[in-house]
Amino acid sequence: MAEMTCPSMLGGGNLSAGTVNFLCNSLQDIAINFTTVDNKFADATYAVDSTYLLFSAYLVFAMQLGFAMLCAGSVRAKNTMNIMLTNVLDAAAGGISYYLFGFAFAFGAPSNGFIGRHFFGLRDVPAPNFDYPFFLYQWAFAIAAAGITSGSIAERTQFVAYLIYSSFLTGFVYPVVSHWFWSADGWAGAGKSGTPLFGTGAIDFAGSGVVHMVGGIAGLWGALIEGPRIGRFDHAGRSVTLRGHSASLVVLGTFLLWFGWYGFNPGSFLTILKSYGPPGSMNGQWSAVGRTAVTTTLSGCAAGLTTLFVKRLLSGHWNVTDVCNGLLGGLAAVTSGCAVVEPWAAVVCGVVAASVLIGCNKLAEKFKYDDPLEAAQLHGGCGAWGLLFTGLFAKERYVNEVYPNRPGRPYGLFMGGGGKLLAAQIVQILVIIGWVSVTMGPLFFLLKRFNLLRISSEDEMAGMDLTRHGGFAYAYHDDDSPSRAGGLMMKPIASRVEPAAGRTPPAGA
């Protein structure tokens, strides 16, 4: 059969050859213009989605500042420089280890269900499914997990131990877990390309398990193997509160973390220009992003308020530090199901998360466990509750929108979706506890065995800022010795003037 061309199709009528050529050339120009416009739309969509992902990555990275301020305010002043330096190194050491190994282990496709095998050192990136913004976003998540662990072992850990565990956690332990639940090749994730676990896979949208439980369980083992800080429990075994030195820094860190969570949870969609309904409708990923931000907010608010009133009943006073930790517990819990639950369910999530945190803290005191940031209780305990919460409250419509192309996928037990999703969530909790325990537990044990984990009792009593970092973070007094600047003698000025005993200070003093 002869090939059909434009002139042959139009030339059979009464049209002249010139008219046929004119019409064919016009149609060809229109087709070219349509192709150009279509390509421009595709480029614009890619640019918008990449910009959205980069902006989300910047927000998640800003959480490192929140971690630093929260940790600094939660420890005693004599260890402030130490804990802030560890937060800086979580980002720096974690960045190199994740670049060399972590990203490949997490998302190096094609791979098996256990671990990735490509993109070491970002070789062959950009790839069809991965570009640099995706790497940056996932790196920010990896160092968040390391930042959680650093809080659990604060005020008593050698500096070299931070470098070793942070590199190992971000380069191997965390990436393997993220591969299991976030990679299309992972064996247990809801986005698995083949048949997922129990027909649904575990739904951990932004990382209640992958990030928070991993960091919390790692911190649990570090703090258990190190033992409590000197003075945390008295000779009779009673708990002694070692309060952090700055509630202001705790509040500042909490708000910075809350702000960064809007990149952590809504940003986990990775794209925003995707429609769920007919053209022109409001039903699209942009709406799901907004809903996720709302559920994130409500869970944190509910947890903070619940903690406020429960702690008031238990202790008899209003404690801002407890409220901040409760709020963060609610945020950590809703991170798993934030995209697939209704706003009212997020309130339930926050209320229960606060109760879980308070209960875990009571258990920690009972078993003489010392965690200055309550990181294992907050991120490990509330993270586990968040996975269970998703298995109970995930809504069918939202599950099918966020994880499409699998009709009949199970959803939340309390929403009428059966128990398969809840079973997958329980499996995730168990395998994360097991994996982190068999990797980070032996690492901390070996560090202790080779005297690389805990500082000496003398250094701990004096404070690591003085013994390990050249001086305190805060200058309480001016230097008493003369200073020279440009060859001129600077007259020292006393930092404080105390009235002599028995003398009345002058009016206005």
ROGUVEX-222676 format. One line per 5 residues: number of its first residue (from 1); their letters; for each residue x, y, z of C-alpha. Coordinates in pm, 1 decimal, m for minus. Each point is the difference from the previous one (the first is absolute). Layout:
BEGIN
NUM	A	X,Y,Z; ...
This chain:
BEGIN
1	MAEMT	0.0,0.0,0.0; 140.1,337.4,m103.9; 93.8,234.8,281.2; m261.9,266.9,59.0; 141.4,351.9,m17.9
6	CPSML	m164.3,337.2,36.6; 7.8,82.9,m378.0; m140.2,m341.8,m90.4; m280.2,37.8,253.1; m101.5,348.2,m118.9
11	GGGNL	83.3,m34.8,m368.2; m293.6,m220.0,m91.2; m251.3,286.8,m7.2; m39.0,312.3,m208.8; 278.5,188.6,178.6
16	SAGTV	287.4,131.3,m201.5; 355.5,m115.2,66.8; 88.7,340.4,146.1; m292.9,m11.1,241.8; 87.1,m353.3,107.5
21	NFLCN	361.0,98.3,68.8; m111.6,308.5,194.3; m240.1,m201.9,217.7; 257.8,m271.9,62.8; 267.8,252.5,97.8
26	SLQDI	m246.1,176.2,232.9; m96.3,m327.1,167.1; 366.7,m88.4,43.4; 70.0,338.0,164.5; m294.9,m46.4,234.3
31	AINFT	125.9,m347.1,100.2; 348.5,139.1,66.1; m146.3,281.7,209.2; m211.2,m245.1,200.5; 308.1,m214.2,63.9
36	TVDNK	196.5,306.5,109.5; m276.6,111.4,236.2; m32.5,m351.1,140.4; 376.9,m15.2,63.9; m13.0,340.2,169.6
41	FADAT	m275.7,m122.9,230.3; 202.3,m312.0,82.0; 308.0,212.3,72.6; m202.9,234.6,219.1; m147.7,m292.1,194.2
46	YAVDS	345.9,m145.7,57.4; 135.6,337.3,109.1; m287.1,63.3,242.7; 27.9,m347.8,152.3; 378.1,28.5,34.1
51	TYLLF	m30.9,342.3,161.5; m262.3,m134.6,240.2; 227.6,m290.1,95.5; 302.2,226.6,47.1; m200.1,237.7,217.8
56	SAYLV	m117.6,m296.1,209.0; 360.7,m117.7,31.7; 102.1,341.5,129.8; m276.7,m14.7,260.3; 106.2,m345.4,117.5
61	FAMQL	361.9,113.7,17.3; m108.8,294.3,215.6; m114.9,m259.5,252.3; 369.3,m55.3,78.1; 4.0,346.7,151.2
66	GFAML	m308.7,m97.2,197.6; 171.9,m316.4,123.2; 307.6,201.5,97.4; m198.6,255.7,199.5; m221.2,m262.8,162.6
71	CAGSV	301.1,m209.5,100.2; 195.2,300.9,122.9; m285.9,117.5,220.3; m63.3,m350.2,135.2; 354.9,m59.9,128.0
76	RAKNT	190.6,179.4,271.3; 193.9,311.4,m96.8; 336.0,m173.7,44.2; m74.8,m229.1,m297.0; m153.0,251.2,m241.4
81	MNIML	289.3,24.7,m246.3; 34.1,m376.9,m8.2; m361.4,m72.4,m89.4; m12.7,275.0,m264.5; 319.5,m130.1,m159.5
86	TNVLD	m146.5,m349.0,m19.4; m303.6,138.5,m181.5; 226.0,174.3,m250.5; 191.7,m320.5,m57.0; m316.6,m205.1,m43.1
91	AAAGG	m62.3,211.9,m308.3; 359.7,8.3,m123.1; 104.9,m360.5,61.5; m345.0,m120.5,m97.8; 19.8,193.0,m325.8
96	ISYYL	320.2,m171.5,m111.5; m105.9,m350.5,107.8; m342.7,37.0,m160.5; 158.2,128.7,m321.9; 250.3,m286.2,m20.0
101	FGFAF	m218.4,m290.5,112.3; m333.7,87.6,158.1; m192.7,123.3,m301.6; 108.3,m302.7,m203.9; m103.8,m243.7,273.6
106	AFGAP	m337.0,175.2,31.7; m104.9,69.0,m359.7; 256.6,m163.7,m227.6; m228.6,m168.5,m251.8; m25.3,m255.0,m143.4
111	SNGFI	67.3,m195.6,316.0; m132.1,m274.9,223.5; m253.5,43.4,277.8; 264.1,37.4,270.3; 249.3,261.1,m121.3
116	GRHFF	73.9,227.4,m295.7; 299.0,m56.7,m228.7; 45.7,308.0,m220.7; 81.3,375.4,13.4; 297.8,m25.0,238.4
121	GLRDV	153.5,347.2,19.6; m297.6,119.2,m212.0; 142.8,m175.9,m302.4; m247.3,3.9,m293.7; m214.2,267.5,168.6
126	PAPNF	m212.5,163.4,m145.6; m180.1,m321.4,m90.4; m347.5,m53.2,m149.2; m157.7,m16.3,346.0; 248.6,199.6,210.9
131	DYPFF	144.7,347.8,m16.8; 212.8,205.4,238.3; m292.9,156.5,191.1; m113.6,m347.7,102.7; 344.9,m80.7,138.9
136	LYQWA	9.1,323.8,198.2; m343.4,m67.9,146.1; 89.3,m354.0,104.5; 330.5,116.5,152.0; m190.2,244.5,219.9
141	FAIAA	m211.5,m291.1,124.2; 304.5,m216.1,70.7; 172.4,259.8,216.7; m326.2,55.7,188.9; 16.5,m363.1,114.7
146	AGITS	359.3,52.2,116.8; m100.0,318.0,182.9; m260.9,m193.0,198.2; 261.2,m246.7,122.9; 245.9,268.4,109.8
151	GSIAE	m249.9,131.2,254.8; m35.2,m335.8,175.1; 371.2,m28.9,80.5; 66.4,367.8,74.4; 225.3,126.3,281.7
156	RTQFV	211.9,m314.4,38.8; 115.6,m122.5,m340.7; 344.5,26.1,m155.4; 25.0,210.5,m310.4; 146.2,m279.8,m215.4
161	AYLIY	m302.6,m216.9,79.8; m229.2,261.5,m156.3; 201.2,m6.2,m322.2; m3.0,m378.9,m21.8; m365.5,m61.7,79.3
166	SSFLT	m124.9,293.5,m210.2; 185.4,m120.0,m310.0; m114.0,m359.2,51.6; m361.4,96.9,65.0; m36.5,231.6,m299.9
171	GFVYP	216.7,m209.4,m232.7; m144.9,m344.2,66.0; m257.0,m60.8,275.8; m252.6,269.1,m93.6; 32.8,m42.9,m381.0
176	VVSHW	m81.9,m371.5,18.6; m320.4,73.3,192.6; m98.8,276.5,m241.6; 60.5,m242.7,m288.7; m238.3,m253.2,155.1
181	FWSAD	m288.7,243.6,34.8; 57.8,285.5,m247.7; 170.9,m153.4,m302.1; m207.7,m152.5,m277.6; 220.5,m310.5,35.3
186	GWAGA	m35.5,m23.8,379.1; m164.5,m312.5,137.2; m254.2,160.0,235.8; m95.7,348.2,m123.6; m340.8,112.6,m119.4
191	GKSGT	159.6,128.1,m322.4; 157.2,m335.5,m91.8; m10.4,m63.5,m374.1; m102.9,m365.7,42.6; m242.6,m155.4,245.8
196	PLFGT	38.6,186.2,331.3; m0.5,m149.8,347.9; m352.4,m132.1,84.8; m125.7,160.7,m320.3; 53.1,349.9,140.7
201	GAIDF	353.5,48.2,126.4; 85.8,206.0,304.1; m104.6,365.6,m30.8; 265.9,222.7,152.5; m52.7,310.1,m208.5
206	AGSGV	261.9,230.9,152.8; 183.0,m219.7,246.1; m148.1,m64.1,345.4; 180.0,m332.6,m27.2; 269.7,58.0,m260.4
211	VHMVG	134.2,318.3,159.4; m135.2,36.0,353.0; 4.2,m360.8,115.1; 342.0,m60.0,m154.4; 147.7,301.5,178.2
216	GIAGL	m185.1,m75.5,323.7; 93.7,m369.6,19.7; 362.6,81.2,m83.3; 0.7,256.5,280.4; m160.8,m251.6,234.1
221	WGALI	287.2,m243.8,m46.7; 262.0,271.7,32.2; m145.5,130.3,326.7; m52.6,m350.8,141.2; 357.3,m108.7,m70.4
226	EGPRI	149.2,324.8,129.0; m209.6,15.4,313.4; m152.2,307.8,165.5; 180.7,327.3,61.8; 172.7,48.9,332.1
231	GRFDH	m257.3,124.5,249.8; m305.1,m96.0,m205.8; m102.4,m253.4,264.3; 96.4,25.6,366.5; 142.2,m277.1,219.0
236	AGRSV	m349.3,m118.4,84.7; m87.5,m26.8,m368.8; m234.7,298.2,4.1; m20.9,217.2,m310.1; 178.0,335.9,17.7
241	TLRGH	m95.2,258.4,m258.5; 300.1,143.7,m186.5; m171.7,293.3,m162.8; 115.1,156.6,m322.6; 141.3,348.3,33.9
246	SASLV	m226.4,193.1,m239.8; m375.3,m36.2,m46.7; 26.3,282.0,m255.5; 219.8,m212.7,m227.0; m235.1,m295.2,43.2
251	VLGTF	m296.5,209.5,m115.1; 199.8,148.6,m288.1; 110.1,m346.5,m110.5; m354.8,m132.6,23.6; m140.1,271.7,m225.2
256	LLWFG	282.8,m48.0,m250.2; m69.1,m373.4,m10.7; m373.4,62.3,m36.7; 70.2,236.9,m287.6; 230.0,m252.3,m168.3
261	WYGFN	m262.9,m271.5,35.7; m195.4,172.5,m278.2; 277.8,m110.1,m232.2; 30.6,m336.9,170.9; m363.6,m111.2,m38.5
266	PGSFL	m162.4,191.0,m290.1; 330.4,m4.7,m188.1; 0.3,m380.0,m2.1; m241.4,9.8,m292.3; 314.6,100.5,m199.6
271	TILKS	m219.0,165.2,m266.8; m296.3,235.8,9.5; m128.6,37.2,m359.6; m206.6,m317.0,m17.0; m375.5,m18.4,m46.2
276	YGPPG	m221.3,m257.9,172.5; m319.9,93.0,m181.4; m133.6,142.2,m327.6; 177.3,305.8,m144.3; m95.0,319.2,176.1
281	SMNGQ	m97.5,m166.9,328.2; 156.0,87.2,336.0; 75.5,m366.1,66.3; 371.7,m30.0,m52.6; 326.8,m54.0,177.4
286	WSAVG	5.8,367.7,90.6; m307.9,m61.5,215.1; 154.0,m311.3,156.1; 309.3,203.8,85.9; m217.7,251.6,182.8
291	RTAVT	m193.1,m271.5,181.3; 328.4,m157.5,112.2; 115.2,331.9,141.8; m328.9,27.8,191.1; 17.6,m350.7,149.1
296	TTLSG	360.7,64.3,99.4; m101.0,320.0,177.1; m299.9,m145.7,181.9; 186.3,m301.5,134.9; 275.6,218.0,142.5
301	CAAGL	m250.2,239.3,155.3; m206.1,m277.9,156.6; 309.2,m167.9,142.8; 132.2,324.7,146.2; m328.4,83.1,172.4
306	TTLFV	m44.8,m353.5,130.2; 349.5,5.2,148.3; m64.7,339.4,157.3; m304.4,m111.2,199.0; 115.0,m352.8,82.8
311	KRLLS	333.5,123.4,134.3; m183.5,268.1,196.6; m201.7,m271.8,170.7; 309.5,m213.4,63.1; 248.1,265.3,111.3
316	GHWNV	m214.0,292.6,109.7; 152.4,259.3,m232.2; 6.5,108.9,m364.1; 327.4,m105.8,m165.8; 92.0,145.7,m338.7
321	TDVCN	274.1,m258.0,m63.3; m243.3,m287.6,46.6; m249.4,167.4,m233.0; 266.9,42.3,m267.9; 96.1,m367.2,19.4
326	GLLGG	m364.8,m103.6,m10.6; m60.3,214.7,m306.9; 298.9,m154.7,m176.4; m129.8,m345.0,92.1; m326.0,77.7,m176.2
331	LAAVT	186.0,115.8,m309.0; 216.0,m313.0,m3.1; m304.8,m225.0,32.8; m209.0,152.0,m280.4; 295.6,m9.9,m240.7
336	SGCAV	m93.8,m351.3,m112.2; m363.7,57.1,m89.8; m13.2,375.7,m53.5; m96.4,m34.9,m367.8; m265.4,m269.5,36.9
341	VEPWA	m207.2,101.4,306.1; m271.2,253.8,71.8; 77.1,307.5,212.8; m217.4,m127.6,286.9; 205.6,m319.8,9.0
346	AVVCG	316.9,206.3,30.6; m138.7,147.3,322.5; m46.9,m353.1,134.4; 356.6,m78.7,m106.2; 137.5,293.9,198.4
351	VVAAS	m196.1,m75.8,315.5; 119.0,m361.7,7.7; 357.0,99.1,m93.5; 20.9,224.7,305.6; m120.5,m286.6,217.6
356	VLIGC	255.4,m235.1,m155.0; 282.0,246.5,67.9; m101.3,51.5,362.9; m28.3,m375.9,50.4; 339.6,m66.2,m160.2
361	NKLAE	160.4,261.6,224.5; m146.9,m172.3,306.4; 145.7,m330.8,m118.1; 337.0,163.6,m61.7; 12.8,123.4,358.3
366	KFKYD	m102.8,m339.3,134.5; 278.3,m180.1,m187.6; 266.0,268.6,71.8; 25.1,98.8,m365.7; 147.7,345.1,m67.0
371	DPLEA	m73.8,188.6,m321.6; 53.3,378.2,33.0; m221.2,76.2,m301.0; m257.9,m276.7,55.1; 91.9,m90.5,m357.2
376	AQLHG	m53.0,m375.5,22.2; m333.4,47.8,174.2; m113.7,280.8,m228.4; 120.8,m121.4,m339.0; 4.0,m372.3,67.6
381	GCGAW	m318.2,m29.0,205.4; m207.8,260.2,m182.3; 136.2,m116.0,m335.7; m121.5,m354.3,70.3; m341.1,133.8,101.8
386	GLLFT	m11.0,199.1,m324.9; 38.4,m318.1,m205.7; m279.5,m169.9,193.3; m214.3,312.4,m36.0; 32.3,m15.9,m379.4
391	GLFAK	m107.9,m363.8,m0.9; m309.7,98.9,194.9; m108.5,330.5,m155.9; 121.2,8.0,m363.9; m290.0,104.8,m225.9
396	ERYVN	m72.1,m199.4,m316.5; m28.3,297.2,m235.3; 323.0,160.0,117.6; 191.0,m328.6,m9.9; m105.0,m57.3,m361.5
401	EVYPN	96.9,355.8,m97.9; 342.2,m6.1,164.0; 74.4,m363.4,m96.8; m188.4,m43.4,m331.2; m36.0,m280.5,m254.9
406	RPGRP	m93.4,m273.5,246.7; m381.6,m29.9,26.8; m128.9,m161.0,316.8; 308.5,87.2,203.7; m63.2,m54.0,375.4
411	YGLFM	m27.0,309.2,217.2; m59.4,88.2,366.9; m163.6,m254.0,231.4; m222.4,257.2,170.4; m101.0,140.1,m340.5
416	GGGGK	m134.6,m335.1,m122.1; 308.0,m115.0,m188.6; 79.7,m319.0,189.1; 311.2,m91.6,193.7; 256.2,m55.3,m277.8
421	LLAAQ	139.7,353.5,8.0; 29.2,m14.2,379.2; 184.8,m331.3,m32.0; 244.8,157.9,m244.7; 55.6,288.9,241.3
426	IVQIL	75.1,m242.4,284.8; 249.3,m181.5,m221.2; 172.8,330.8,m67.9; 29.4,75.9,371.2; 150.3,m340.4,71.8
431	VIIGW	251.6,m1.3,m285.5; 120.6,353.0,79.4; 55.8,m90.8,364.5; 182.0,m316.7,m105.4; 215.3,158.2,m271.2
436	VSVTM	111.0,299.8,202.7; 65.2,m220.4,303.0; 226.9,m245.3,m185.5; 195.3,280.1,m167.1; 22.3,293.7,240.8
441	GPLFF	1.4,m208.6,318.4; 324.6,m184.2,m83.4; 154.5,324.4,m127.4; m57.0,178.1,331.2; 119.7,m309.9,187.0
446	LLKRF	326.1,m6.7,m197.8; 51.7,371.4,56.0; m39.1,m58.6,372.8; 230.2,m303.4,m8.0; 277.9,205.8,m160.6
451	NLLRI	m55.6,294.2,237.2; m125.6,223.6,m280.7; m353.4,56.3,124.3; m17.4,173.8,336.9; 215.8,279.6,137.7
456	SSEDE	168.9,m23.8,339.4; m192.5,87.5,315.4; 232.5,296.9,59.0; m74.7,142.3,m345.2; m371.0,m61.5,44.4
461	MAGMD	m9.2,184.7,331.9; 197.7,295.0,m137.2; m196.0,14.3,m324.5; 118.3,m83.8,m349.9; 7.2,362.6,m111.8
466	LTRHG	289.2,66.3,237.2; 184.9,m331.2,m31.8; m54.7,m79.4,m370.1; m88.8,320.6,m182.1; 224.3,271.1,140.1
471	GFAYA	m247.2,185.9,219.8; m361.0,64.2,84.6; m258.3,111.1,m254.6; m93.4,302.4,209.4; 237.8,267.4,133.1
476	YHDDD	m123.4,48.5,355.0; 278.0,240.9,101.3; 241.6,228.3,m179.8; 362.6,m108.5,m13.8; 192.2,131.3,303.0
481	SPSRA	330.5,16.2,m186.3; 93.6,312.1,m201.2; m72.9,m14.0,m370.6; 210.9,150.2,m274.7; m146.5,125.4,m323.1
486	GGLMM	209.1,181.8,m256.1; 282.2,50.2,251.4; m222.8,185.7,247.5; m73.0,m124.6,350.5; m372.3,m52.3,56.6
491	KPIAS	m101.5,72.2,357.4; m196.8,m294.3,140.3; m345.3,77.9,128.8; m156.8,m207.2,274.1; m294.5,m194.4,m128.2
496	RVEPA	m196.2,31.2,323.1; m4.1,256.9,281.3; m126.4,m122.5,333.4; m86.1,243.9,283.4; 225.1,m28.6,303.2
501	AGRTP	m143.2,m178.4,298.8; m197.4,234.0,227.0; m19.6,280.1,m255.9; m319.7,117.1,m158.0; 25.5,36.9,m376.6
506	PAGA	m64.6,351.9,m132.3; m344.6,84.5,m130.7; m54.2,m117.8,m354.9; 275.0,m261.8,19.6
